Amino acid sequence: MVDAIRFREDEAHDEPAVTLDSFLGQSNATAVRIEAGEDARILLPHLDRIALVEVSFPKFRDGRGYSSGRILREAGYTGELRAQGDVLVDQIPLMRRCGFDSFAPEAPVDASVLQASLERYDHHYQAAADPHVPVWKRRHG
């Protein structure tokens, strides 16, 4: 795994993430890993004590992790939300819209390509977990 890409100002969470089953079976873990297909809503009662949720993306075409990120952010989770696995540079802007603020891709990401990808679109057409206001809402209130 290459170095994580972070869009947060706080320090990176160094505690290894435990599996969802392990997290639910112990009371002191502050980092949890959600595998593809696991229901992120199980974590909702525990959000106040979680510093890091790592969401697995086993294949770039597996989009279930996007839903996990969005569910957690809409429920009020403010900790680090990390996409880990087969994360491609062109997916990062979409993942950011779903609330991901940290990325641990399996392959290196070129910084200039990432920056270009993040700056590609000036306007957004739907509401998301990020602070961008959709263009229709700016125009029509």
DRENTORKOL-3810 file (N, C-alpha, C; in nm, 4 decimals):
REM DRENTORKOL-3810
@n.u->0.0848; n.v->-0.1179; n.w->0.0000; ca.u->0.0000; ca.v->0.0000; ca.w->0.0000; c.u->0.0890; c.v->0.1238; c.w->0.0000
@n.u->0.0487; n.v->0.2259; n.w->-0.0734; ca.u->0.1229; ca.v->0.3515; ca.w->-0.0795; c.u->0.0736; c.v->0.4440; c.w->0.0311
@n.u->0.1412; n.v->0.5584; n.w->0.0457; ca.u->0.1023; ca.v->0.6544; ca.w->0.1485; c.u->-0.0399; c.v->0.7038; c.w->0.1255
@n.u->-0.1068; n.v->0.7323; n.w->0.2354; ca.u->-0.2445; ca.v->0.7813; ca.w->0.2283; c.u->-0.2464; c.v->0.9262; c.w->0.1796
@n.u->-0.3505; n.v->0.9591; n.w->0.1086; ca.u->-0.3771; ca.v->1.0953; ca.w->0.0640; c.u->-0.4839; c.v->1.1489; c.w->0.1571
@n.u->-0.4562; n.v->1.2624; n.w->0.2220; ca.u->-0.5521; ca.v->1.3140; ca.w->0.3198; c.u->-0.5979; c.v->1.4536; c.w->0.2820
@n.u->-0.7242; n.v->1.4807; n.w->0.3094; ca.u->-0.7830; ca.v->1.6129; ca.w->0.2916; c.u->-0.8363; c.v->1.6599; c.w->0.4268
@n.u->-0.7572; n.v->1.6370; n.w->0.5303; ca.u->-0.7945; ca.v->1.6743; ca.w->0.6667; c.u->-0.6788; c.v->1.7513; c.w->0.7283
@n.u->-0.7105; n.v->1.8358; n.w->0.8255; ca.u->-0.6073; ca.v->1.9137; ca.w->0.8935; c.u->-0.5552; c.v->1.8446; c.w->1.0192
@n.u->-0.6305; n.v->1.7500; n.w->1.0741; ca.u->-0.5881; ca.v->1.6829; ca.w->1.1968; c.u->-0.4830; c.v->1.5760; c.w->1.1654
@n.u->-0.4264; n.v->1.5193; n.w->1.2698; ca.u->-0.3244; ca.v->1.4161; ca.w->1.2531; c.u->-0.3882; c.v->1.2864; c.w->1.2047
@n.u->-0.3109; n.v->1.2136; n.w->1.1262; ca.u->-0.3593; ca.v->1.0840; ca.w->1.0779; c.u->-0.3785; c.v->0.9894; c.w->1.1949
@n.u->-0.4814; n.v->0.9099; n.w->1.1875; ca.u->-0.5106; ca.v->0.8115; ca.w->1.2923; c.u->-0.4219; c.v->0.6895; c.w->1.2695
@n.u->-0.3366; n.v->0.6592; n.w->1.3667; ca.u->-0.2383; ca.v->0.5521; ca.w->1.3495; c.u->-0.2856; c.v->0.4150; c.w->1.3953
@n.u->-0.3902; n.v->0.4099; n.w->1.4746; ca.u->-0.4396; ca.v->0.2810; ca.w->1.5235; c.u->-0.4904; c.v->0.1979; c.w->1.4059
@n.u->-0.4496; n.v->0.0711; n.w->1.3976; ca.u->-0.5016; ca.v->-0.0113; ca.w->1.2885; c.u->-0.6525; c.v->-0.0326; c.w->1.3024
@n.u->-0.7185; n.v->-0.0353; n.w->1.1892; ca.u->-0.8630; ca.v->-0.0563; ca.w->1.1892; c.u->-0.8934; c.v->-0.2044; c.w->1.2100
@n.u->-0.9900; n.v->-0.2318; n.w->1.2954; ca.u->-1.0322; ca.v->-0.3695; ca.w->1.3212; c.u->-1.1543; c.v->-0.4008; c.w->1.2357
@n.u->-1.1816; n.v->-0.5275; n.w->1.2170; ca.u->-1.2984; ca.v->-0.5673; ca.w->1.1392; c.u->-1.4254; c.v->-0.5224; c.w->1.2111
@n.u->-1.5338; n.v->-0.5181; n.w->1.1388; ca.u->-1.6613; ca.v->-0.4783; ca.w->1.1976; c.u->-1.7008; c.v->-0.5720; c.w->1.3108
@n.u->-1.6850; n.v->-0.7024; n.w->1.2904; ca.u->-1.7183; ca.v->-0.7987; ca.w->1.3963; c.u->-1.6331; c.v->-0.7760; c.w->1.5203
@n.u->-1.5039; n.v->-0.7535; n.w->1.5021; ca.u->-1.4155; ca.v->-0.7288; ca.w->1.6164; c.u->-1.4535; c.v->-0.5995; c.w->1.6874
@n.u->-1.4865; n.v->-0.4971; n.w->1.6091; ca.u->-1.5247; ca.v->-0.3687; ca.w->1.6683; c.u->-1.6481; c.v->-0.3838; c.w->1.7566
@n.u->-1.7466; n.v->-0.4539; n.w->1.7071; ca.u->-1.8706; ca.v->-0.4712; ca.w->1.7827; c.u->-1.8489; c.v->-0.5566; c.w->1.9069
@n.u->-1.7441; n.v->-0.6394; n.w->1.9075; ca.u->-1.7163; ca.v->-0.7264; ca.w->2.0207; c.u->-1.6266; c.v->-0.6658; c.w->2.1267
@n.u->-1.5759; n.v->-0.5443; n.w->2.1031; ca.u->-1.4903; ca.v->-0.4799; ca.w->2.2026; c.u->-1.5332; c.v->-0.3353; c.w->2.2226
@n.u->-1.4909; n.v->-0.2773; n.w->2.3325; ca.u->-1.5365; ca.v->-0.1421; ca.w->2.3629; c.u->-1.4271; c.v->-0.0364; c.w->2.3477
@n.u->-1.3025; n.v->-0.0745; n.w->2.3208; ca.u->-1.1957; ca.v->0.0247; ca.w->2.3196; c.u->-1.1422; c.v->0.0596; c.w->2.1813
@n.u->-1.1855; n.v->-0.0038; n.w->2.0759; ca.u->-1.1363; ca.v->0.0273; ca.w->1.9415; c.u->-1.1931; c.v->0.1605; c.w->1.8943
@n.u->-1.1083; n.v->0.2405; n.w->1.8278; ca.u->-1.1529; ca.v->0.3691; ca.w->1.7732; c.u->-1.1390; c.v->0.3746; c.w->1.6214
@n.u->-1.0990; n.v->0.2634; n.w->1.5608; ca.u->-1.0865; ca.v->0.2546; ca.w->1.4154; c.u->-1.1480; c.v->0.1231; c.w->1.3694
@n.u->-1.2314; n.v->0.1310; n.w->1.2675; ca.u->-1.3016; ca.v->0.0121; ca.w->1.2193; c.u->-1.2945; c.v->0.0071; c.w->1.0673
@n.u->-1.2913; n.v->-0.1144; n.w->1.0138; ca.u->-1.2860; ca.v->-0.1357; ca.w->0.8691; c.u->-1.4165; c.v->-0.2018; c.w->0.8248
@n.u->-1.4779; n.v->-0.1432; n.w->0.7230; ca.u->-1.6003; ca.v->-0.1987; ca.w->0.6652; c.u->-1.5634; c.v->-0.2636; c.w->0.5322
@n.u->-1.5942; n.v->-0.3893; n.w->0.5194; ca.u->-1.5703; ca.v->-0.4608; ca.w->0.3946; c.u->-1.6885; c.v->-0.4390; c.w->0.3002
@n.u->-1.6647; n.v->-0.4594; n.w->0.1726; ca.u->-1.7712; ca.v->-0.4472; ca.w->0.0737; c.u->-1.8862; c.v->-0.5395; c.w->0.1113
@n.u->-2.0056; n.v->-0.4874; n.w->0.1111; ca.u->-2.1231; ca.v->-0.5664; ca.w->0.1435; c.u->-2.1677; c.v->-0.5575; c.w->0.2882
@n.u->-2.0827; n.v->-0.5046; n.w->0.3769; ca.u->-2.1241; ca.v->-0.4880; ca.w->0.5172; c.u->-2.2063; c.v->-0.3600; c.w->0.5298
@n.u->-2.2999; n.v->-0.3608; n.w->0.6208; ca.u->-2.3922; ca.v->-0.2496; ca.w->0.6376; c.u->-2.3336; c.v->-0.1448; c.w->0.7318
@n.u->-2.3036; n.v->-0.0270; n.w->0.6792; ca.u->-2.2450; ca.v->0.0809; ca.w->0.7585; c.u->-2.3408; c.v->0.1302; c.w->0.8671
@n.u->-2.4692; n.v->0.1077; n.w->0.8508; ca.u->-2.5669; ca.v->0.1553; ca.w->0.9496; c.u->-2.5486; c.v->0.0886; c.w->1.0852
@n.u->-2.4817; n.v->-0.0253; n.w->1.0886; ca.u->-2.4536; ca.v->-0.0924; ca.w->1.2161; c.u->-2.3672; c.v->-0.0036; c.w->1.3056
@n.u->-2.2873; n.v->0.0841; n.w->1.2447; ca.u->-2.1977; ca.v->0.1709; ca.w->1.3217; c.u->-2.2658; c.v->0.2959; c.w->1.3785
@n.u->-2.3847; n.v->0.3270; n.w->1.3346; ca.u->-2.4486; ca.v->0.4534; ca.w->1.3727; c.u->-2.4569; c.v->0.4763; c.w->1.5234
@n.u->-2.4864; n.v->0.3763; n.w->1.6059; ca.u->-2.4905; ca.v->0.4026; ca.w->1.7503; c.u->-2.3522; c.v->0.4282; c.w->1.8123
@n.u->-2.2457; n.v->0.4037; n.w->1.7364; ca.u->-2.1101; ca.v->0.4124; ca.w->1.7907; c.u->-2.0296; c.v->0.5282; c.w->1.7324
@n.u->-2.0880; n.v->0.6137; n.w->1.6517; ca.u->-2.0129; ca.v->0.7164; ca.w->1.5807; c.u->-1.9366; c.v->0.8106; c.w->1.6727
@n.u->-1.9858; n.v->0.8324; n.w->1.7922; ca.u->-1.9210; ca.v->0.9263; ca.w->1.8840; c.u->-1.7852; c.v->0.8775; c.w->1.9343
@n.u->-1.7558; n.v->0.7502; n.w->1.9209; ca.u->-1.6274; ca.v->0.6998; ca.w->1.9707; c.u->-1.5349; c.v->0.6494; c.w->1.8604
@n.u->-1.5730; n.v->0.6693; n.w->1.7352; ca.u->-1.4919; ca.v->0.6233; ca.w->1.6231; c.u->-1.4135; c.v->0.7404; c.w->1.5649
@n.u->-1.2817; n.v->0.7238; n.w->1.5546; ca.u->-1.1964; ca.v->0.8264; ca.w->1.4955; c.u->-1.1691; c.v->0.7998; c.w->1.3479
@n.u->-1.1765; n.v->0.6731; n.w->1.3070; ca.u->-1.1467; ca.v->0.6357; ca.w->1.1692; c.u->-1.2377; c.v->0.5224; c.w->1.1244
@n.u->-1.3005; n.v->0.5432; n.w->1.0083; ca.u->-1.3718; ca.v->0.4346; ca.w->0.9415; c.u->-1.3015; c.v->0.4148; c.w->0.8085
@n.u->-1.2493; n.v->0.2949; n.w->0.7900; ca.u->-1.1807; ca.v->0.2584; ca.w->0.6668; c.u->-1.2769; c.v->0.1723; c.w->0.5859
@n.u->-1.3068; n.v->0.2170; n.w->0.4646; ca.u->-1.4020; ca.v->0.1452; ca.w->0.3794; c.u->-1.3241; c.v->0.0756; c.w->0.2679
@n.u->-1.3434; n.v->-0.0533; n.w->0.2559; ca.u->-1.2718; ca.v->-0.1335; ca.w->0.1573; c.u->-1.3335; c.v->-0.1198; c.w->0.0189
@n.u->-1.2472; n.v->-0.0977; n.w->-0.0788; ca.u->-1.2846; ca.v->-0.1001; ca.w->-0.2200; c.u->-1.2012; c.v->-0.2100; c.w->-0.2848
@n.u->-1.2536; n.v->-0.3353; n.w->-0.2859; ca.u->-1.1743; ca.v->-0.4472; ca.w->-0.3360; c.u->-1.1471; c.v->-0.4398; c.w->-0.4865
@n.u->-1.2365; n.v->-0.3817; n.w->-0.5615; ca.u->-1.2221; ca.v->-0.3620; ca.w->-0.7064; c.u->-1.2732; c.v->-0.2231; c.w->-0.7400
@n.u->-1.2107; n.v->-0.1564; n.w->-0.8370; ca.u->-1.2510; ca.v->-0.0201; ca.w->-0.8709; c.u->-1.3960; c.v->-0.0126; c.w->-0.9159
@n.u->-1.4494; n.v->-0.1196; n.w->-0.9680; ca.u->-1.5878; ca.v->-0.1182; ca.w->-1.0181; c.u->-1.6910; c.v->-0.1512; c.w->-0.9105
@n.u->-1.6468; n.v->-0.1759; n.w->-0.7888; ca.u->-1.7379; ca.v->-0.2079; ca.w->-0.6784; c.u->-1.7742; c.v->-0.0780; c.w->-0.6062
@n.u->-1.8948; n.v->-0.0303; n.w->-0.6270; ca.u->-1.9354; ca.v->0.0993; ca.w->-0.5739; c.u->-2.0068; c.v->0.0965; c.w->-0.4401
@n.u->-2.0132; n.v->-0.0178; n.w->-0.3742; ca.u->-2.0863; ca.v->-0.0260; ca.w->-0.2479; c.u->-2.0267; c.v->0.0650; c.w->-0.1408
@n.u->-1.8977; n.v->0.0896; n.w->-0.1456; ca.u->-1.8332; ca.v->0.1752; ca.w->-0.0466; c.u->-1.8797; c.v->0.3196; c.w->-0.0529
@n.u->-1.9203; n.v->0.3660; n.w->-0.1711; ca.u->-1.9739; ca.v->0.5021; ca.w->-0.1845; c.u->-2.0954; c.v->0.5191; c.w->-0.0935
@n.u->-2.1820; n.v->0.4198; n.w->-0.0938; ca.u->-2.3018; ca.v->0.4254; ca.w->-0.0092; c.u->-2.2653; c.v->0.4259; c.w->0.1379
@n.u->-2.1664; n.v->0.3467; n.w->0.1759; ca.u->-2.1232; ca.v->0.3447; ca.w->0.3166; c.u->-2.0772; c.v->0.4825; c.w->0.3597
@n.u->-1.9962; n.v->0.5472; n.w->0.2770; ca.u->-1.9482; ca.v->0.6807; ca.w->0.3096; c.u->-2.0615; c.v->0.7806; c.w->0.3241
@n.u->-2.1522; n.v->0.7784; n.w->0.2313; ca.u->-2.2647; ca.v->0.8725; ca.w->0.2335; c.u->-2.3545; c.v->0.8491; c.w->0.3553
@n.u->-2.3808; n.v->0.7230; n.w->0.3881; ca.u->-2.4634; ca.v->0.6895; ca.w->0.5046; c.u->-2.4004; c.v->0.7452; c.w->0.6321
@n.u->-2.2709; n.v->0.7240; n.w->0.6473; ca.u->-2.2023; ca.v->0.7692; ca.w->0.7686; c.u->-2.2009; c.v->0.9213; c.w->0.7794
@n.u->-2.1713; n.v->0.9894; n.w->0.6701; ca.u->-2.1687; ca.v->1.1367; ca.w->0.6744; c.u->-2.3079; c.v->1.1948; c.w->0.6993
@n.u->-2.4078; n.v->1.1404; n.w->0.6358; ca.u->-2.5433; ca.v->1.1915; ca.w->0.6569; c.u->-2.5911; c.v->1.1673; c.w->0.7994
@n.u->-2.5354; n.v->1.0665; n.w->0.8657; ca.u->-2.5709; ca.v->1.0383; ca.w->1.0052; c.u->-2.4934; c.v->1.1263; c.w->1.1025
@n.u->-2.4016; n.v->1.2077; n.w->1.0513; ca.u->-2.3291; ca.v->1.3009; ca.w->1.1371; c.u->-2.1872; c.v->1.2617; c.w->1.1719
@n.u->-2.1338; n.v->1.1589; n.w->1.1098; ca.u->-1.9964; ca.v->1.1175; ca.w->1.1387; c.u->-1.8993; c.v->1.2246; c.w->1.0903
@n.u->-1.8106; n.v->1.2697; n.w->1.1795; ca.u->-1.7148; ca.v->1.3751; ca.w->1.1456; c.u->-1.5705; c.v->1.3279; c.w->1.1481
@n.u->-1.5465; n.v->1.2034; n.w->1.1865; ca.u->-1.4107; ca.v->1.1502; ca.w->1.1906; c.u->-1.3567; c.v->1.1235; c.w->1.0516
@n.u->-1.2376; n.v->1.0662; n.w->1.0482; ca.u->-1.1730; ca.v->1.0358; ca.w->0.9214; c.u->-1.2444; c.v->0.9210; c.w->0.8514
@n.u->-1.2728; n.v->0.9411; n.w->0.7243; ca.u->-1.3393; ca.v->0.8403; ca.w->0.6420; c.u->-1.2443; c.v->0.8078; c.w->0.5271
@n.u->-1.1848; n.v->0.6887; n.w->0.5330; ca.u->-1.0781; ca.v->0.6508; ca.w->0.4404; c.u->-1.1247; c.v->0.5439; c.w->0.3419
@n.u->-1.1032; n.v->0.5704; n.w->0.2129; ca.u->-1.1267; ca.v->0.4714; ca.w->0.1083; c.u->-0.9967; c.v->0.3945; c.w->0.0892
@n.u->-1.0020; n.v->0.2636; n.w->0.1010; ca.u->-0.8806; ca.v->0.1830; ca.w->0.0946; c.u->-0.8971; c.v->0.0726; c.w->-0.0083
@n.u->-0.7962; n.v->0.0536; n.w->-0.0904; ca.u->-0.7988; ca.v->-0.0569; ca.w->-0.1852; c.u->-0.7771; c.v->-0.0125; c.w->-0.3275
@n.u->-0.8588; n.v->-0.0643; n.w->-0.4181; ca.u->-0.8458; ca.v->-0.0389; ca.w->-0.5613; c.u->-0.9134; c.v->0.0935; c.w->-0.5957
@n.u->-0.8527; n.v->0.2014; n.w->-0.5487; ca.u->-0.9046; ca.v->0.3370; ca.w->-0.5672; c.u->-0.8283; c.v->0.4021; c.w->-0.6823
@n.u->-0.9000; n.v->0.4440; n.w->-0.7850; ca.u->-0.8383; ca.v->0.5084; ca.w->-0.9008; c.u->-0.8479; c.v->0.6597; c.w->-0.8874
@n.u->-0.7549; n.v->0.7302; n.w->-0.9486; ca.u->-0.7489; ca.v->0.8757; ca.w->-0.9346; c.u->-0.8777; c.v->0.9430; c.w->-0.9815
@n.u->-0.9424; n.v->0.8922; n.w->-1.0839; ca.u->-1.0647; ca.v->0.9560; ca.w->-1.1322; c.u->-1.1849; c.v->0.9300; c.w->-1.0425
@n.u->-1.1721; n.v->0.8383; n.w->-0.9477; ca.u->-1.2801; ca.v->0.8126; ca.w->-0.8526; c.u->-1.2726; c.v->0.9043; c.w->-0.7310
@n.u->-1.1567; n.v->0.9573; n.w->-0.7023; ca.u->-1.1379; ca.v->1.0355; ca.w->-0.5799; c.u->-1.2319; c.v->1.1564; c.w->-0.5728
@n.u->-1.2512; n.v->1.2349; n.w->-0.6795; ca.u->-1.3476; ca.v->1.3456; ca.w->-0.6677; c.u->-1.4887; c.v->1.2990; c.w->-0.6326
@n.u->-1.5308; n.v->1.1871; n.w->-0.6892; ca.u->-1.6644; ca.v->1.1346; ca.w->-0.6585; c.u->-1.6706; c.v->1.0840; c.w->-0.5147
@n.u->-1.5645; n.v->1.0215; n.w->-0.4696; ca.u->-1.5591; ca.v->0.9750; ca.w->-0.3311; c.u->-1.5604; c.v->1.0928; c.w->-0.2348
@n.u->-1.4917; n.v->1.2013; n.w->-0.2710; ca.u->-1.4933; ca.v->1.3215; ca.w->-0.1873; c.u->-1.6357; c.v->1.3744; c.w->-0.1749
@n.u->-1.7130; n.v->1.3695; n.w->-0.2812; ca.u->-1.8514; ca.v->1.4155; ca.w->-0.2772; c.u->-1.9351; c.v->1.3299; c.w->-0.1834
@n.u->-1.8971; n.v->1.2028; n.w->-0.1664; ca.u->-1.9688; ca.v->1.1117; ca.w->-0.0761; c.u->-1.9200; c.v->1.1233; c.w->0.0678
@n.u->-1.8190; n.v->1.2064; n.w->0.0921; ca.u->-1.7728; ca.v->1.2294; ca.w->0.2282; c.u->-1.6367; c.v->1.1741; c.w->0.2627
@n.u->-1.5721; n.v->1.1037; n.w->0.1712; ca.u->-1.4388; ca.v->1.0511; ca.w->0.1998; c.u->-1.3385; c.v->1.1653; c.w->0.2041
@n.u->-1.2535; n.v->1.1633; n.w->0.3054; ca.u->-1.1524; ca.v->1.2686; ca.w->0.3188; c.u->-1.0115; c.v->1.2124; c.w->0.3331
@n.u->-0.9976; n.v->1.0826; n.w->0.3119; ca.u->-0.8689; ca.v->1.0160; ca.w->0.3201; c.u->-0.8718; c.v->0.8967; c.w->0.2258
@n.u->-0.7575; n.v->0.8702; n.w->0.1623; ca.u->-0.7511; ca.v->0.7650; ca.w->0.0615; c.u->-0.6220; c.v->0.6866; c.w->0.0776
@n.u->-0.6324; n.v->0.5553; n.w->0.0699; ca.u->-0.5162; ca.v->0.4669; ca.w->0.0762; c.u->-0.5227; c.v->0.3744; c.w->-0.0451
@n.u->-0.4845; n.v->0.4262; n.w->-0.1617; ca.u->-0.4918; ca.v->0.3444; ca.w->-0.2824; c.u->-0.3815; c.v->0.2388; c.w->-0.2853
@n.u->-0.4081; n.v->0.1294; n.w->-0.3551; ca.u->-0.3080; ca.v->0.0237; ca.w->-0.3698; c.u->-0.1948; c.v->0.0660; c.w->-0.4618
@n.u->-0.2243; n.v->0.1501; n.w->-0.5598; ca.u->-0.1234; ca.v->0.1964; ca.w->-0.6557; c.u->-0.0953; c.v->0.3452; c.w->-0.6314
@n.u->0.0253; n.v->0.3886; n.w->-0.6621; ca.u->0.0577; ca.v->0.5315; ca.w->-0.6435; c.u->-0.0326; c.v->0.6210; c.w->-0.7277
@n.u->-0.0600; n.v->0.7397; n.w->-0.6752; ca.u->-0.1416; ca.v->0.8387; ca.w->-0.7445; c.u->-0.0529; c.v->0.9587; c.w->-0.7749
@n.u->-0.0472; n.v->0.9970; n.w->-0.9016; ca.u->0.0311; ca.v->1.1128; ca.w->-0.9433; c.u->-0.0380; c.v->1.2396; c.w->-0.8926
@n.u->0.0355; n.v->1.3226; n.w->-0.8206; ca.u->-0.0224; ca.v->1.4421; ca.w->-0.7573; c.u->-0.0803; c.v->1.5394; c.w->-0.8592
@n.u->-0.0141; n.v->1.5591; n.w->-0.9722; ca.u->-0.0651; ca.v->1.6546; ca.w->-1.0716; c.u->-0.1930; c.v->1.6019; c.w->-1.1375
@n.u->-0.2001; n.v->1.4714; n.w->-1.1597; ca.u->-0.3212; ca.v->1.4123; ca.w->-1.2178; c.u->-0.4363; c.v->1.4233; c.w->-1.1180
@n.u->-0.4073; n.v->1.3994; n.w->-0.9908; ca.u->-0.5103; ca.v->1.4124; ca.w->-0.8876; c.u->-0.5617; c.v->1.5555; c.w->-0.8814
@n.u->-0.4724; n.v->1.6528; n.w->-0.8816; ca.u->-0.5143; ca.v->1.7933; ca.w->-0.8752; c.u->-0.6019; c.v->1.8291; c.w->-0.9948
@n.u->-0.5622; n.v->1.7855; n.w->-1.1125; ca.u->-0.6421; ca.v->1.8123; ca.w->-1.2328; c.u->-0.7795; c.v->1.7469; c.w->-1.2220
@n.u->-0.7836; n.v->1.6274; n.w->-1.1663; ca.u->-0.9103; ca.v->1.5565; ca.w->-1.1497; c.u->-1.0021; c.v->1.6298; c.w->-1.0525
@n.u->-0.9454; n.v->1.6827; n.w->-0.9452; ca.u->-1.0248; ca.v->1.7539; ca.w->-0.8454; c.u->-1.0769; c.v->1.8874; c.w->-0.8982
@n.u->-1.0055; n.v->1.9478; n.w->-0.9926; ca.u->-1.0438; ca.v->2.0791; ca.w->-1.0455; c.u->-1.1229; c.v->2.0703; c.w->-1.1761
@n.u->-1.1530; n.v->1.9506; n.w->-1.2188; ca.u->-1.2138; ca.v->1.9311; ca.w->-1.3500; c.u->-1.3501; c.v->1.9973; c.w->-1.3648
@n.u->-1.4349; n.v->1.9882; n.w->-1.2636; ca.u->-1.5709; ca.v->2.0423; ca.w->-1.2735; c.u->-1.5902; c.v->2.1576; c.w->-1.1765
@n.u->-1.6422; n.v->2.2673; n.w->-1.2289; ca.u->-1.6679; ca.v->2.3858; ca.w->-1.1463; c.u->-1.8035; c.v->2.3788; c.w->-1.0768
@n.u->-1.8983; n.v->2.3084; n.w->-1.1352; ca.u->-2.0350; ca.v->2.3063; ca.w->-1.0843; c.u->-2.0785; c.v->2.1629; c.w->-1.0556
@n.u->-2.1679; n.v->2.1512; n.w->-0.9595; ca.u->-2.2243; ca.v->2.0216; ca.w->-0.9237; c.u->-2.3756; c.v->2.0319; c.w->-0.9365
@n.u->-2.4385; n.v->1.9244; n.w->-0.9779; ca.u->-2.5811; ca.v->1.9277; ca.w->-1.0069; c.u->-2.6681; c.v->1.8603; c.w->-0.9026
@n.u->-2.6070; n.v->1.7915; n.w->-0.8087; ca.u->-2.6867; ca.v->1.7298; ca.w->-0.7034; c.u->-2.6200; c.v->1.7538; c.w->-0.5678
@n.u->-2.7019; n.v->1.7520; n.w->-0.4652; ca.u->-2.6506; ca.v->1.7668; ca.w->-0.3293; c.u->-2.5738; c.v->1.6410; c.w->-0.2924
@n.u->-2.4764; n.v->1.6569; n.w->-0.2042; ca.u->-2.3954; ca.v->1.5429; ca.w->-0.1613; c.u->-2.3485; c.v->1.5673; c.w->-0.0191
@n.u->-2.2567; n.v->1.4851; n.w->0.0259; ca.u->-2.2059; ca.v->1.4970; ca.w->0.1627; c.u->-2.1011; c.v->1.6059; c.w->0.1763
@n.u->-2.0571; n.v->1.6629; n.w->0.0648; ca.u->-1.9593; ca.v->1.7714; ca.w->0.0714; c.u->-2.0326; c.v->1.9056; c.w->0.0765
@n.u->-1.9595; n.v->2.0147; n.w->0.0994; ca.u->-2.0269; ca.v->2.1445; ca.w->0.1165; c.u->-2.0678; c.v->2.2145; c.w->-0.0130
@n.u->-2.0409; n.v->2.1564; n.w->-0.1296; ca.u->-2.0763; ca.v->2.2223; ca.w->-0.2551; c.u->-2.2273; c.v->2.2385; c.w->-0.2680
@n.u->-2.2681; n.v->2.3570; n.w->-0.3093; ca.u->-2.4100; ca.v->2.3855; ca.w->-0.3310; c.u->-2.4413; c.v->2.3555; c.w->-0.4773
@n.u->-2.5431; n.v->2.2744; n.w->-0.5034; ca.u->-2.5769; ca.v->2.2427; ca.w->-0.6424; c.u->-2.6093; c.v->2.3684; c.w->-0.7219
@n.u->-2.5748; n.v->2.3682; n.w->-0.8484; ca.u->-2.5928; ca.v->2.4849; ca.w->-0.9338; c.u->-2.7396; c.v->2.5263; c.w->-0.9416
@n.u->-2.8327; n.v->2.4324; n.w->-0.9448; ca.u->-2.9747; ca.v->2.4659; ca.w->-0.9522; c.u->-3.0209; c.v->2.5385; c.w->-0.8267
@n.u->-2.9647; n.v->2.5029; n.w->-0.7132; ca.u->-3.0050; ca.v->2.5668; ca.w->-0.5876; c.u->-2.9513; c.v->2.7095; c.w->-0.5791
@n.u->-2.8330; n.v->2.7304; n.w->-0.6337; ca.u->-2.7778; ca.v->2.8668; ca.w->-0.6360; c.u->-2.8600; c.v->2.9560; c.w->-0.7263
@n.u->-2.9125; n.v->2.8992; n.w->-0.8326; ca.u->-2.9891; ca.v->2.9781; ca.w->-0.9283; c.u->-3.1322; c.v->3.0004; c.w->-0.8854
@n.u->-3.1920; n.v->2.9027; n.w->-0.8175; ca.u->-3.3345; ca.v->2.9088; ca.w->-0.7878; c.u->-3.3679; c.v->2.9062; c.w->-0.6389
@n.u->-3.2656; n.v->2.9075; n.w->-0.5563; ca.u->-3.2875; ca.v->2.9114; ca.w->-0.4110; c.u->-3.3347; c.v->2.7887; c.w->-0.3557
END
